Amino acid sequence: MDIHQLFLAAVQYDTGDAKRIAHLLKVWGFAREIAHGESVDPATLEVVEASAILHDIGIHNAEKVHGSNAGKYQEIEGPAVARELLAPFGVSEDFAKRVEYIIAHHHHYEETKDIALQILLEADFLVNSYEDSVSETGIRNFREKVFRTETGKKLLDTIYAL
């Protein structure tokens, strides 16, 4: 799959929404770096990158259908939009389902065995903690409860001088 063409498709989908496009770019960057730091295999890296690019793709439909962009509504609306954007790339059914699963669970913070989901949780928090001005206490609590990768922890510790 051409991950850069997927990025351009997501940007096109979010035309005029610079804030969300910037958010997806930042999450994608952190996700890619965490994945490299954790030495994931190439197939997992592709899932991580696609999931990061598409993680919030359901926001516009969430606002239209539910009148809210709350995480639970993004998780409901996002997988179908992701499948639509992935379709032209001829990805396997397993790949599409895994990306959809990650999108549908990227606001669930219980422990997961799916390294791609874990990486996305951490990358999204690295960005959201800055964008939402999360307190140091909140950042420390999230680190303790959610962060599992050494690369994600190191980035969080370095960015916030923990």
Order of alpha helices (4+ residues) and beta strands (2+ residues): alpha-alpha-alpha-alpha-alpha-alpha-alpha-alpha-alpha
